Amino acid sequence: MKHSLIVGCGLAGFHYANTLQKEKKDFYIIADQAEGASRNAGGVLNPTVLKRYTMAWKGTLFFDAALAVYKQFEKQKHTSVFKELPIHHYFNQASDHNNWSVAAQKEGLNRFLLPPIEHKESNTVKAKFGYATLQKVGKVEIKKTLDLFKQDLSKDQFIEEVFDYNALEIHKDAISYKGLKAKNIVFCEGYGLKKNPWFSYLPLTGSKGEFLHIRAKGLTTKAIIKGGLFIVPITKDLFWVGASFTREDKTPKPTTAGKDWLISKLNKRLKIPFEIVYHGAAIRPTVQDRRPLLGVHPQYKNLFVFNGLGTRGVMMGPLLSQWLYAFIESKKELPTEVAIDRFETYFSNPKK
Ligand SMILES: Cc1cc2nc3c(=O)[nH]c(=O)nc-3n(C[C@H](O)[C@H](O)[C@H](O)COP(=O)(O)OP(=O)(O)OC[C@H]3O[C@@H](n4cnc5c(N)ncnc54)[C@H](O)[C@@H]3O)c2cc1C
């Protein structure tokens, strides 16, 4: 009998499995072929909220834990998946300069926000109000990370199929699924959680993000541009651009309106022509109260959930998976902000 059966292999499933591997616990993964949010994301690893010049919730804690995990993964796989790249934050108005300067002096933020406001003219990017630099941040190559991880698992361990909820048998101290036996099951399904018969009571709202891949000759690959949207280097002349944010449409299909919005933002920022080479969309697993969803099912003690990574799966996935592991293995309490107990009343009264 294995330790766990994991359903889904985006950032949540990967990080949980990676934690198990480190703890020398074995597992199965059942994952479908859909790309989910992770394989479509920009990969930006940034602990700050640039809109408000503040630190994200427990930003430094999550950031440091994430960096350690990606570095360890790189060592293990003898390759690089994290690239440190500054973020150039372009201002929309001169009054933002003061807000930046104040934030850049604050404890915690001063590790990332560099004080100078740059006014250098560039041939490629419009910078009417200048920009400032966020240092020590960067980009994780998510697809590469997930592919590398999967590559070393056997076909018996990584099973590519849509999980059939009807085939799950829940016993007192174990679960079984089509002949596979494990002590517990951890659902890491992203927005797919909506179809999960045990955890769909949780208020996962979901928010759609549309993005582009563009070819823009001469645009810098030495920084991530943040100005209306993120422009993240992929390779020379090729960039990921995004993303839109809407809660109304929950289909992972790109739309004309989404594309037009992205193009208009790009036209406002870039001085150079660009060619669209790909347009995609995915649903972020966002939660009503904007905090992750970790914990055990109220009735079945070997059914667990790892979800709600929202807009920051790259940064939060590593530490959250360690918290969940400690909760499952050592009964260590989860921080109240992430524990699904906070939605216990939704379970008894699913209409909420
Ligand atoms: C456009 C966009 C840009 C983003 N940019 C960033 C960014 O720059 N930085 C950042 O930190 N975050 C970013 N995010 C957010 C980030 O992508 C998410 O936080 C993260 O990917 C969520 O990971 P997950 O594993 O929970 O979900 P997912 O990545 O969606 O993975 C869940 C997987 O489980 C599979 N699955 C579901 N149900 C089943 C089932 N029944 N059987 C089998 N398989 C199943 C799904 O197909 C999917 O592959 C972005 C998101 C979007 C949409």
The ligand as a Gaussian input file, in Angstrom:
#p B3LYP/6-31G(d) Opt

LIG

0 1
 C       -3.248000      33.090000     -17.121000
 C       -2.686000      32.781000     -15.759000
 C       -1.482000      33.353000     -15.373000
 C       -0.947000      33.044000     -14.107000
 N        0.281000      33.559000     -13.778000
 C        0.838000      33.220000     -12.581000
 C        2.137000      33.670000     -12.238000
 O        2.816000      34.351000     -13.032000
 N        2.641000      33.330000     -11.021000
 C        1.922000      32.553000     -10.125000
 O        2.415000      32.297000      -9.024000
 N        0.702000      32.106000     -10.441000
 C        0.143000      32.423000     -11.637000
 N       -1.097000      31.955000     -11.961000
 C       -1.825000      31.160000     -10.951000
 C       -1.326000      29.707000     -10.956000
 O       -1.355000      29.240000     -12.256000
 C       -2.201000      28.852000     -10.036000
 O       -2.138000      29.351000      -8.721000
 C       -1.724000      27.397000      -9.999000
 O       -1.344000      26.973000     -11.257000
 C       -2.789000      26.468000      -9.455000
 O       -2.264000      25.171000      -9.444000
 P       -3.177000      23.902000      -9.174000
 O       -2.296000      22.721000      -9.229000
 O       -3.993000      24.119000      -7.958000
 O       -4.227000      23.879000     -10.379000
 P       -3.987000      23.447000     -11.907000
 O       -2.724000      23.962000     -12.421000
 O       -5.227000      23.852000     -12.641000
 O       -3.835000      21.890000     -11.847000
 C       -4.862000      20.982000     -11.584000
 C       -4.683000      19.810000     -12.507000
 O       -5.537000      18.759000     -12.099000
 C       -6.188000      18.215000     -13.223000
 N       -7.454000      17.613000     -12.780000
 C       -8.527000      18.232000     -12.235000
 N       -9.505000      17.355000     -11.965000
 C       -9.022000      16.137000     -12.332000
 C       -9.579000      14.824000     -12.324000
 N      -10.810000      14.579000     -11.865000
 N       -8.816000      13.795000     -12.801000
 C       -7.550000      14.017000     -13.257000
 N       -6.991000      15.245000     -13.282000
 C       -7.717000      16.296000     -12.836000
 C       -6.395000      19.432000     -14.112000
 O       -6.620000      19.086000     -15.461000
 C       -5.064000      20.158000     -13.929000
 O       -4.104000      19.676000     -14.823000
 C       -1.661000      32.214000     -13.214000
 C       -2.864000      31.651000     -13.616000
 C       -3.384000      31.920000     -14.873000
 C       -4.671000      31.288000     -15.301000

